[in-house]
């Protein structure tokens, strides 16, 4: 047992995962406190309006990304050639600029229509989301660049900067005593601009966005990979956030706020999955032999076991977590929170197996899994939220996570066996 523990502690991948997860959880802790303060300032109904805008921003980030970030990780993390890395970064930012230049004005113009579609009486929040969602897009790009070149500590610092600004802002708003939802929402989503201002200190000096001789080839390859990843990432943004729009349309802003409040708690656990992915995707992209992947899979199954134990340990404290964070007004959402937290633990368990596909030759996995997840979330929310209410949205998200885990696990193991195990055995027999 001691030998196993020492081996785990000595693993560079686990060390980087630990730095990223602990750092991001700490930063998210600050963001979570900010949201808790905001939820207490606004109350469930106004917090529901806040979260309509917040959910939209998260979808806008995916629209402005269109698979570019995943393609950036795949290309930049798999090479040590600084000229190629610079070409990848410059092409990625140029494509994102084209997307934001298209999506932002269209979104602002469509705000009244979108508000009417979901029966929301504050179209200005939707317009604000499109206007300032650009900031979050380029903040995410900064993180992707840092993670692609394995500067995980700097990525954590960038996250901590924007989280600290959010907390300072929330404290100031509480002192001032304002209840203006649009103002509070605007200040919150502008906060990620802060680490962008420190970009020259966060990125190494050799990083440059100038064109190189590799730019044309990189542009073609990045475009090709982005198309593979785009559907999966767009679906992920929709899957994570579309439920609040169905709730708003079928129920009320109060119930949207109740659901949003308890989902913020589950978001802390979902962040562990996000942080693990940030580390594992670029690392596993470099694994190209059976021994590395075999060792990696043993650790992946260990993560599944930890997730099961972690959820059981969470349950006795669930009620008190609501009580001491978002407040007694949200206690009626206890069951919903438990379902959402379970779905977050399933997301964590899925990440190591999703990372496997960054090494396997199976880009179609991302598109196929995205299509099925999207169908589940759209059908589940469209049919059952009007009939059952809030629990239907939570059960639908759990169904999506369960499908993803089972599909990823089975497909990943079968492809690993075909591409590495059987290939190795065939090579050995021929030899």
Secondary structure, DSSP 4 states (H G I P E B T S, - for coil): -HHHHHHHHH-HHHHHHHHHHHHHHHHHHHHHHHHHHHHHHHHHHHHHHHHHHHHHHHHHHHHHHTTHHHHHHHHHTT---HHHHHHHHHHHHHHHHHHHHHHHHHHHHHHHHHHHHTT-S-HHHHHHHHHHHHHHHHHHHHHHHHHHTT-HHHHHHHHHHHHHHHHHHHHHHHHHT---HHHHHHHHHHTTHHHHTTHHHHS-TT---S--TTHHHHHHHHHHHHHHHHHHHHHHHHHHHHHHHHHHHHS-HHHHHHHHHHHHHHHHHHHHHHHHHHHHHHHHTT--SHHHHHHHHHHHHHHHHHHHHHHHHHHTTHHHHHHHTT-GGGGGGHHHHHHHHHHHHHHHHHHHHHHHTTTSS-THHHHHHHHHHHHHHHHHHHHHHHHH-HHHHHHHHHHHHHHHHHHHHHHHHHHHIIIIIHHHHHHHHH-
